[in-house]
Amino acid sequence: MSNIPNELERIITEYMPIVEEGQRVSIGLLDGILLLQKGNEEEGEAPMVIRVDAMAERLSLTVEELFER
């Protein structure tokens, strides 16, 4: 089994309770999106499935820009 970086372990610990069946949590990164989704344990998946989707361009937005305040 490979080691999980501290940052990823913190994300798993804090978001696991809010990742529900049929829902997913998206976390924006500077150059991608981290997607958390409840796994189907009956099909042999982990309790939470983690996927990273890369983006073609690096993002550099402030919170104000993101929410257009």
matplotlib code that plots the C-alpha trace (Angstrom):
import matplotlib.pyplot as plt

x = [0.0, 1.3, 1.6, -1.1, 0.3, -0.9, -2.9, -4.9, -5.4, -6.8, -9.2, -10.4, -10.9, -12.8, -14.9, -15.8, -18.8, -20.4, -19.8, -23.2, -24.6, -25.4, -23.5, -20.0, -17.8, -15.6, -12.6, -10.9, -7.1, -4.9, -4.5, -7.3, -10.3, -10.4, -13.6, -14.8, -17.6, -19.0, -17.7, -19.9, -18.5, -20.7, -18.7, -15.4, -14.8, -13.3, -15.6, -14.7, -13.5, -11.0, -10.4, -8.3, -9.2, -6.5, -7.2, -5.5, -4.8, -3.6, -6.3, -5.5, -8.7, -9.4, -12.5, -14.1, -13.5, -14.8, -18.0, -18.2, -18.5]
y = [0.0, 3.4, 6.3, 9.0, 12.5, 14.5, 16.9, 14.2, 12.4, 15.6, 16.0, 12.4, 12.8, 16.2, 15.4, 11.8, 12.6, 14.9, 12.7, 11.0, 8.4, 9.9, 13.2, 14.3, 17.0, 19.0, 20.9, 23.4, 23.2, 25.7, 23.3, 20.8, 19.6, 17.0, 15.0, 13.0, 10.5, 7.7, 4.4, 1.3, -1.2, -4.0, -3.7, -3.7, 0.1, 2.0, 3.9, 7.1, 7.4, 10.2, 11.4, 14.3, 16.0, 18.1, 21.4, 22.8, 26.1, 27.0, 29.0, 32.1, 33.5, 35.3, 34.4, 37.7, 36.9, 33.4, 34.5, 37.8, 40.0]
z = [0.0, -0.9, 1.6, 1.5, 1.7, 4.8, 2.7, 1.0, 4.3, 5.8, 2.8, 3.2, 7.0, 6.7, 3.6, 4.2, 6.4, 3.7, 0.7, 0.3, -2.1, -5.5, -4.6, -5.2, -3.8, -6.2, -4.8, -7.1, -7.5, -9.3, -12.3, -11.9, -9.9, -7.1, -7.2, -4.2, -4.6, -2.4, -3.6, -4.2, -1.7, -3.1, -6.3, -4.4, -4.5, -1.6, 0.7, -1.1, -4.7, -5.4, -8.9, -10.2, -13.5, -14.9, -16.6, -19.6, -18.0, -14.6, -12.6, -10.7, -9.3, -6.1, -4.1, -5.1, -8.8, -8.4, -6.9, -8.8, -5.8]

ax = plt.figure().add_subplot(projection="3d")
ax.plot(x, y, z, "-o")
ax.set_aspect("equal")
plt.show()
